[in-house]
Amino acid sequence: MQNRWLGHGKWLLRRLRDAKADELVDAYRALVRGEGAEWFIEVVEHVLESAGGRLEAGYRRAAPPR
């Protein structure tokens, strides 16, 4: 997603749209409507795999130097 995963709130949806993640947005909307989490989980797993997989427990990201 080209380093654009830091969206929050309304910006998250905009970032996903910019990244052409329509299926992820559709699956999220279905989840919010109460249609079950299975599709959303499947799509999220695919997105994570395409980005290199899940992070391991204990992962830390160093703050950039000031």
LOFIVEX-790020 format. One record per atom (N, C-alpha, C): y, z, x; chain. Coordinates in nm, 3 decimals, decimal comma. Atoms other than C-alpha are relative to their C-alpha. Example, Ala and Ser with C-alpha at 12.3 -4.5 7.8 and 13.67 -1.06 7.14 Angstrom:
<node Y="-0,119" Z="0,000" X="0,089" chaine="A"/>
<node Y="-0,450" Z="0,780" X="1,230" chaine="A"/>
<node Y="0,120" Z="0,000" X="0,090" chaine="A"/>
<node Y="-0,119" Z="-0,006" X="-0,082" chaine="A"/>
<node Y="-0,106" Z="0,714" X="1,367" chaine="A"/>
<node Y="0,109" Z="0,073" X="-0,077" chaine="A"/>
***
This chain:
<node Y="-0,120" Z="0,000" X="0,082" chaine="A"/>
<node Y="0,000" Z="0,000" X="0,000" chaine="A"/>
<node Y="0,125" Z="0,000" X="0,086" chaine="A"/>
<node Y="-0,110" Z="0,023" X="-0,091" chaine="A"/>
<node Y="0,220" Z="-0,052" X="0,301" chaine="A"/>
<node Y="0,094" Z="0,120" X="0,014" chaine="A"/>
<node Y="-0,078" Z="-0,122" X="-0,023" chaine="A"/>
<node Y="0,335" Z="0,308" X="0,360" chaine="A"/>
<node Y="0,094" Z="0,034" X="-0,115" chaine="A"/>
<node Y="-0,087" Z="-0,026" X="0,115" chaine="A"/>
<node Y="0,476" Z="0,340" X="0,007" chaine="A"/>
<node Y="-0,062" Z="0,101" X="-0,097" chaine="A"/>
<node Y="0,068" Z="-0,096" X="0,087" chaine="A"/>
<node Y="0,253" Z="0,619" X="-0,128" chaine="A"/>
<node Y="0,078" Z="0,128" X="-0,021" chaine="A"/>
<node Y="-0,074" Z="-0,125" X="0,011" chaine="A"/>
<node Y="0,525" Z="0,882" X="-0,111" chaine="A"/>
<node Y="0,087" Z="0,006" X="-0,126" chaine="A"/>
<node Y="-0,076" Z="-0,004" X="0,125" chaine="A"/>
<node Y="0,657" Z="0,809" X="-0,461" chaine="A"/>
<node Y="-0,030" Z="0,126" X="-0,078" chaine="A"/>
<node Y="0,018" Z="-0,119" X="0,082" chaine="A"/>
<node Y="0,707" Z="1,104" X="-0,694" chaine="A"/>
<node Y="0,057" Z="-0,029" X="-0,138" chaine="A"/>
<node Y="-0,054" Z="0,012" X="0,134" chaine="A"/>
<node Y="0,763" Z="1,130" X="-1,069" chaine="A"/>
<node Y="0,006" Z="-0,144" X="-0,047" chaine="A"/>
<node Y="-0,014" Z="0,136" X="0,050" chaine="A"/>
<node Y="0,894" Z="0,810" X="-1,224" chaine="A"/>
<node Y="-0,010" Z="-0,103" X="0,111" chaine="A"/>
<node Y="0,007" Z="0,093" X="-0,112" chaine="A"/>
<node Y="0,905" Z="0,653" X="-0,879" chaine="A"/>
<node Y="-0,144" Z="-0,035" X="0,033" chaine="A"/>
<node Y="0,140" Z="0,030" X="-0,027" chaine="A"/>
<node Y="0,526" Z="0,677" X="-0,847" chaine="A"/>
<node Y="-0,043" Z="-0,124" X="-0,076" chaine="A"/>
<node Y="0,036" Z="0,117" X="0,079" chaine="A"/>
<node Y="0,476" Z="0,429" X="-1,131" chaine="A"/>
<node Y="0,067" Z="-0,125" X="0,055" chaine="A"/>
<node Y="-0,070" Z="0,117" X="-0,056" chaine="A"/>
<node Y="0,739" Z="0,198" X="-0,982" chaine="A"/>
<node Y="-0,065" Z="-0,046" X="0,130" chaine="A"/>
<node Y="0,064" Z="0,035" X="-0,127" chaine="A"/>
<node Y="0,571" Z="0,211" X="-0,640" chaine="A"/>
<node Y="-0,134" Z="-0,068" X="-0,026" chaine="A"/>
<node Y="0,128" Z="0,062" X="0,032" chaine="A"/>
<node Y="0,234" Z="0,131" X="-0,794" chaine="A"/>
<node Y="0,019" Z="-0,141" X="-0,054" chaine="A"/>
<node Y="-0,029" Z="0,134" X="0,051" chaine="A"/>
<node Y="0,381" Z="-0,162" X="-0,983" chaine="A"/>
<node Y="0,039" Z="-0,093" X="0,113" chaine="A"/>
<node Y="-0,041" Z="0,080" X="-0,115" chaine="A"/>
<node Y="0,546" Z="-0,288" X="-0,664" chaine="A"/>
<node Y="-0,120" Z="-0,041" X="0,084" chaine="A"/>
<node Y="0,118" Z="0,026" X="-0,082" chaine="A"/>
<node Y="0,209" Z="-0,268" X="-0,490" chaine="A"/>
<node Y="-0,104" Z="-0,084" X="-0,076" chaine="A"/>
<node Y="0,088" Z="0,080" X="0,083" chaine="A"/>
<node Y="0,051" Z="-0,474" X="-0,768" chaine="A"/>
<node Y="-0,129" Z="0,075" X="-0,033" chaine="A"/>
<node Y="0,114" Z="-0,086" X="0,031" chaine="A"/>
<node Y="-0,179" Z="-0,185" X="-0,857" chaine="A"/>
<node Y="-0,015" Z="0,013" X="-0,152" chaine="A"/>
<node Y="0,004" Z="-0,001" X="0,146" chaine="A"/>
<node Y="-0,197" Z="-0,283" X="-1,225" chaine="A"/>
<node Y="-0,123" Z="0,072" X="-0,055" chaine="A"/>
<node Y="0,120" Z="-0,065" X="0,051" chaine="A"/>
<node Y="-0,555" Z="-0,166" X="-1,268" chaine="A"/>
<node Y="0,010" Z="0,152" X="0,013" chaine="A"/>
<node Y="-0,018" Z="-0,144" X="-0,017" chaine="A"/>
<node Y="-0,469" Z="0,177" X="-1,130" chaine="A"/>
<node Y="0,094" Z="0,055" X="-0,106" chaine="A"/>
<node Y="-0,095" Z="-0,043" X="0,103" chaine="A"/>
<node Y="-0,172" Z="0,205" X="-1,366" chaine="A"/>
<node Y="-0,068" Z="0,001" X="-0,137" chaine="A"/>
<node Y="0,069" Z="0,006" X="0,129" chaine="A"/>
<node Y="-0,385" Z="0,094" X="-1,663" chaine="A"/>
<node Y="-0,102" Z="0,112" X="-0,014" chaine="A"/>
<node Y="0,099" Z="-0,107" X="0,004" chaine="A"/>
<node Y="-0,660" Z="0,341" X="-1,573" chaine="A"/>
<node Y="0,067" Z="0,136" X="-0,017" chaine="A"/>
<node Y="-0,075" Z="-0,125" X="0,016" chaine="A"/>
<node Y="-0,403" Z="0,621" X="-1,542" chaine="A"/>
<node Y="0,047" Z="0,017" X="-0,144" chaine="A"/>
<node Y="-0,046" Z="-0,007" X="0,139" chaine="A"/>
<node Y="-0,259" Z="0,538" X="-1,883" chaine="A"/>
<node Y="-0,115" Z="0,035" X="-0,094" chaine="A"/>
<node Y="0,118" Z="-0,031" X="0,081" chaine="A"/>
<node Y="-0,609" Z="0,547" X="-2,033" chaine="A"/>
<node Y="-0,037" Z="0,147" X="0,015" chaine="A"/>
<node Y="0,028" Z="-0,141" X="-0,025" chaine="A"/>
<node Y="-0,664" Z="0,887" X="-1,872" chaine="A"/>
<node Y="0,096" Z="0,089" X="-0,078" chaine="A"/>
<node Y="-0,101" Z="-0,078" X="0,071" chaine="A"/>
<node Y="-0,338" Z="1,020" X="-2,017" chaine="A"/>
<node Y="-0,023" Z="-0,005" X="-0,152" chaine="A"/>
<node Y="0,030" Z="0,013" X="0,144" chaine="A"/>
<node Y="-0,439" Z="0,889" X="-2,362" chaine="A"/>
<node Y="-0,125" Z="0,077" X="-0,040" chaine="A"/>
<node Y="0,119" Z="-0,078" X="0,032" chaine="A"/>
<node Y="-0,754" Z="1,100" X="-2,336" chaine="A"/>
<node Y="-0,126" Z="-0,082" X="-0,011" chaine="A"/>
<node Y="0,116" Z="0,089" X="0,011" chaine="A"/>
<node Y="-0,997" Z="0,811" X="-2,298" chaine="A"/>
<node Y="-0,107" Z="0,028" X="0,106" chaine="A"/>
<node Y="0,099" Z="-0,035" X="-0,101" chaine="A"/>
<node Y="-1,193" Z="0,986" X="-2,024" chaine="A"/>
<node Y="0,048" Z="-0,037" X="0,139" chaine="A"/>
<node Y="-0,046" Z="0,015" X="-0,138" chaine="A"/>
<node Y="-1,157" Z="1,001" X="-1,649" chaine="A"/>
<node Y="-0,085" Z="-0,097" X="0,082" chaine="A"/>
<node Y="0,092" Z="0,080" X="-0,080" chaine="A"/>
<node Y="-1,445" Z="0,775" X="-1,542" chaine="A"/>
<node Y="0,065" Z="-0,123" X="0,062" chaine="A"/>
<node Y="-0,063" Z="0,122" X="-0,051" chaine="A"/>
<node Y="-1,246" Z="0,451" X="-1,510" chaine="A"/>
<node Y="0,104" Z="0,035" X="0,106" chaine="A"/>
<node Y="-0,103" Z="-0,041" X="-0,096" chaine="A"/>
<node Y="-0,957" Z="0,629" X="-1,335" chaine="A"/>
<node Y="-0,063" Z="0,041" X="0,133" chaine="A"/>
<node Y="0,067" Z="-0,044" X="-0,123" chaine="A"/>
<node Y="-1,193" Z="0,793" X="-1,085" chaine="A"/>
<node Y="-0,054" Z="-0,120" X="0,077" chaine="A"/>
<node Y="0,055" Z="0,119" X="-0,064" chaine="A"/>
<node Y="-1,362" Z="0,459" X="-1,014" chaine="A"/>
<node Y="0,111" Z="-0,080" X="0,072" chaine="A"/>
<node Y="-0,110" Z="0,076" X="-0,059" chaine="A"/>
<node Y="-1,029" Z="0,284" X="-0,951" chaine="A"/>
<node Y="0,060" Z="0,076" X="0,119" chaine="A"/>
<node Y="-0,055" Z="-0,080" X="-0,110" chaine="A"/>
<node Y="-0,896" Z="0,570" X="-0,734" chaine="A"/>
<node Y="-0,093" Z="-0,006" X="0,121" chaine="A"/>
<node Y="0,096" Z="0,010" X="-0,111" chaine="A"/>
<node Y="-1,216" Z="0,563" X="-0,525" chaine="A"/>
<node Y="0,015" Z="-0,135" X="0,070" chaine="A"/>
<node Y="-0,018" Z="0,134" X="-0,059" chaine="A"/>
<node Y="-1,166" Z="0,188" X="-0,472" chaine="A"/>
<node Y="0,128" Z="-0,006" X="0,083" chaine="A"/>
<node Y="-0,128" Z="0,000" X="-0,072" chaine="A"/>
<node Y="-0,801" Z="0,235" X="-0,371" chaine="A"/>
<node Y="-0,012" Z="0,080" X="0,131" chaine="A"/>
<node Y="0,016" Z="-0,082" X="-0,120" chaine="A"/>
<node Y="-0,893" Z="0,513" X="-0,127" chaine="A"/>
<node Y="-0,083" Z="-0,072" X="0,105" chaine="A"/>
<node Y="0,084" Z="0,073" X="-0,095" chaine="A"/>
<node Y="-1,169" Z="0,304" X="0,030" chaine="A"/>
<node Y="0,077" Z="-0,115" X="0,065" chaine="A"/>
<node Y="-0,076" Z="0,112" X="-0,056" chaine="A"/>
<node Y="-0,933" Z="0,008" X="0,072" chaine="A"/>
<node Y="0,106" Z="0,047" X="0,098" chaine="A"/>
<node Y="-0,100" Z="-0,056" X="-0,090" chaine="A"/>
<node Y="-0,690" Z="0,241" X="0,253" chaine="A"/>
<node Y="-0,064" Z="0,078" X="0,115" chaine="A"/>
<node Y="0,067" Z="-0,068" X="-0,111" chaine="A"/>
<node Y="-0,952" Z="0,376" X="0,494" chaine="A"/>
<node Y="-0,082" Z="0,120" X="-0,040" chaine="A"/>
<node Y="0,083" Z="-0,111" X="0,047" chaine="A"/>
<node Y="-1,126" Z="0,636" X="0,279" chaine="A"/>
<node Y="0,077" Z="0,129" X="-0,019" chaine="A"/>
<node Y="-0,059" Z="-0,133" X="0,025" chaine="A"/>
<node Y="-1,063" Z="0,997" X="0,191" chaine="A"/>
<node Y="0,037" Z="0,068" X="0,130" chaine="A"/>
<node Y="-0,033" Z="-0,083" X="-0,115" chaine="A"/>
<node Y="-0,896" Z="1,237" X="0,430" chaine="A"/>
<node Y="-0,100" Z="0,114" X="0,007" chaine="A"/>
<node Y="0,092" Z="-0,111" X="-0,018" chaine="A"/>
<node Y="-1,115" Z="1,506" X="0,574" chaine="A"/>
<node Y="0,072" Z="0,133" X="-0,025" chaine="A"/>
<node Y="-0,056" Z="-0,134" X="0,019" chaine="A"/>
<node Y="-1,063" Z="1,874" X="0,492" chaine="A"/>
<node Y="0,065" Z="0,046" X="0,129" chaine="A"/>
<node Y="-0,071" Z="-0,051" X="-0,117" chaine="A"/>
<node Y="-0,811" Z="2,033" X="0,726" chaine="A"/>
<node Y="0,095" Z="-0,100" X="0,062" chaine="A"/>
<node Y="-0,091" Z="0,102" X="-0,055" chaine="A"/>
<node Y="-0,612" Z="1,713" X="0,784" chaine="A"/>
<node Y="0,142" Z="0,055" X="0,002" chaine="A"/>
<node Y="-0,140" Z="-0,041" X="-0,013" chaine="A"/>
<node Y="-0,262" Z="1,786" X="0,909" chaine="A"/>
<node Y="0,078" Z="-0,120" X="0,053" chaine="A"/>
<node Y="-0,088" Z="0,106" X="-0,048" chaine="A"/>
<node Y="0,022" Z="1,542" X="0,957" chaine="A"/>
<node Y="0,118" Z="0,066" X="0,068" chaine="A"/>
<node Y="-0,109" Z="-0,061" X="-0,076" chaine="A"/>
<node Y="0,271" Z="1,635" X="1,225" chaine="A"/>
<node Y="0,134" Z="-0,049" X="-0,051" chaine="A"/>
<node Y="-0,135" Z="0,036" X="0,041" chaine="A"/>
<node Y="0,636" Z="1,639" X="1,131" chaine="A"/>
<node Y="0,061" Z="-0,089" X="0,107" chaine="A"/>
<node Y="-0,063" Z="0,087" X="-0,101" chaine="A"/>
<node Y="0,839" Z="1,364" X="1,298" chaine="A"/>
<node Y="0,101" Z="0,080" X="0,081" chaine="A"/>
<node Y="-0,098" Z="-0,072" X="-0,085" chaine="A"/>
<node Y="1,056" Z="1,479" X="1,590" chaine="A"/>
<node Y="0,141" Z="-0,018" X="-0,056" chaine="A"/>
<node Y="-0,138" Z="0,006" X="0,051" chaine="A"/>
<node Y="1,416" Z="1,558" X="1,501" chaine="A"/>
<node Y="0,093" Z="-0,044" X="0,106" chaine="A"/>
***
